[in-house]
Amino acid sequence: MNGFDRQDGRCCLLGVDTGGTFTDFVYYRAGEIQIHKVLSTPQAPEQAILQGIDELGLERAGLGIVHGSTVATNAALEGKGVHTLYIGNRGLQDILSIGRQARGELYDLQPRSMAPPVAGHDCLQTGGRLDSQGEVVEPLTAKDLEILKDEIVRRDPQAIAINLLFSYLDDHFEKEIEAVIPEAIFCSRSSDVLPASGEYERGIATWLNSWVGPLVAGYIERLQARLGGVRLSVMQSSGEAIAADQAARQAVRMLLSGPAGGLVGAGYLAAASGRRQLLTIDMGGTSTDVALIDGSPRLTREGHIGPWPVAVPMVDMHTIGAGGGSLAWVDTGGMLQVGPESAGADPGPACYARGGKEVTVTDANLILGRLRSSAFLGGRMQLDLQAAEKAMDRLATRLELSPERAAEGVIRVANEHMARALRVISVERGVDPRGFTLVSFGGAGGLHVCALADALGMRAALVPVNAGVLSALGMLATRPGRQLVHTRLGLIETLSDSELRQAFSQLAQGGVKDLVREGIERDLIEAEYALDLRYLGQSYTLTIPWRSLAQVENDFHQLHESRYGHRMAVSVELVNLRVALHGPQTAIELNRATRSQPAEASELLTLCGVDSPVPCYARAQLAAGQVLTGPALITEMASTTWLEPGWRCTSDDTGNLLLEKLTPE
């Protein structure tokens, strides 16, 4: 990380996760962890970051920041990228508009038309066409380049995306076009962004990179200018960090920047408690992300951002618009709905007393007594119960229910949305969730963890230490790295081990140079090799770790049979080479519980729907090994855990809460 020793126990590292409602901070120095939260400033995310650094009182000299940014994500989802030209081969300039002709609903006879990614008049065509063997079909002439230069001057774009056929075989035509583009214009080449087969997916990735790239570059430049001498890295969608000065050129790899940090943090802390098979739920203020971890977070090359496929590696997760700030409303049929619209950070839930008038999930939890007004953000932010009740009265009147029953309804609807999302990434993929541990984090996750585990028949859950800021903690636990891919088509039987070793080495060279440039010692860089394989004639591939050709072919047959129920007696085809490069991980020492005496309840509460008084505990006061039986409320600075009746939790020696479903007598 720009020469920063991430393994040095004396290091000063700050993890920052910019969310839709809050910006989270985890500061690590000399084995001690300090956490903090401030309200996000969506129009200028750097303001919240600077505010948090100032409130933490941090010296910027010698500080290293690993940052999860939503700039690329928000720009893509809101359709607010910059004016971008797309350059393709002659007759193929409409690739992005045609796509794969896939429909969201197969039997919808009147699908809604969607605007193409790039308007027709901004799609340019030129020469420089190759065939599937890399042979020139049509040259790129001096006249072609002159026409392109004139069109670029006339259209005055902020960014350009170049996507020529089979450029992953030979990139010299794309480089010739790039050379005539003015330096002031942000430019992406498909042979650099995603040198893999699939001209549509490669083109979308290249266009996305250019469309949001200038926004990411401008944001990082402003942030670095305001931070002075701080060493800044950015989390990639694949869960690895990249130096800020290189991140702007790889904007498409930052679309799941923040959520990736949460998965890294969840896996890191769960492993410390001996849990490796996990379902994770990250419930923040605006949205909820769910994922499955079996040893390590899964990566996918079939992710989406809005309606567009994103073929660069990213953590495999499912996102829904159900968070603490999700708005509750009544549809025209009189049914209660929750989300996907959110109150966000401004005005926020009604109880924030910042002008919000509509009921949110946070307001419902406050009315039910599961949120403590005086304990929110460690008492730094007082919640307004009367404002929440006033908003709930209006909703309850429309539903013809009492405010308490309406609040329970809001929670139940939100829980069902999240349970459905958890089934999508487990049950619908053939995974039985009952043998997994549900790991809940984000500011609102602990309030819903027991209900969600019950909904999926799960008997174990975990609320990690500092769960409310776990994505920021994951920024510290991540490793600098790169995910590299290059298409190399050929039958396995025609290749040799030495040939592949050489190809892997060549592919890794560029990524190794980038990591060395960031200050990572070459000897500390680890490389993992894999192949994308398929049966000859198939369209889709399986990724197999590479050891030897004989072993990888056998592993492919076994995985195909396990995944699809059969194997085939046909040749196996290599499609892509993949290299994962990783630098060393920061040696984070978690704060250990020092209390030996079990904590007493700080107060007894009356909660809606619970007959007996509910004890409330301060999580920081729990002793290692202390056991609590629900119902109980456990508060901390950045989140609250609602331990429902029928559940028991144990605080381990690092402060993780291990939840267990009690068996009825």
Secondary structure, DSSP 8 states (H G I E B T S, - for coil): -TT--TT-TT-EEEEEEE-SSEEEEEEEETTEEEEEEEE--TTSHHHHHHHHHHHHT---TT-EEEEE--HHHHHHHTT----EEEEEETT-TTHHHHTT---SSTT-SS------SS-GGGEEEE--EE-TTS-EEE---HHHHHHHHHHHHHH--SEEEE--TTTTT--HHHHHHHHTS-TTSEEEEHHHH--SS-HHHHHHHHHHHHHHHHHHHHHHHHHHHHHTT-EEEEE-TTSEEEEHHHHGGGGGGGTTHHHHHHHHHHHHHHHHTT--EEEEEEE-SS-EEEEEEESSB-EESSEEETTEEE-S-EE-EEEES-STTEEEEE-TTS-EEEEEEE-TTTT--GGG-SS--S-BHHHHHHHTT-S-GGGGGGGTS---HHHHHHHHHHHHHHHTS-HHHHHHHHHHHHHHHHHHHHHHTTGGGT--GGGSEEEEESTTGGGTHHHHHHHTT--EEEE-TTGGGHHHHHHHH-EEEEEEEEEEEEEGGG--HHHHHHHHHHHHHHHHHHHHHTT--GGG-EEEEEEEEEETT-S--EEEE-S-HHHHHHHHHHHHHHHHS---SS-EEEEEEEEEEE--------------S----SEEE--TT-SS-EEEEEGGG--TT-EEESSEEEE-SS-EEEE-TTEEEEE-TTS-EEEEE----
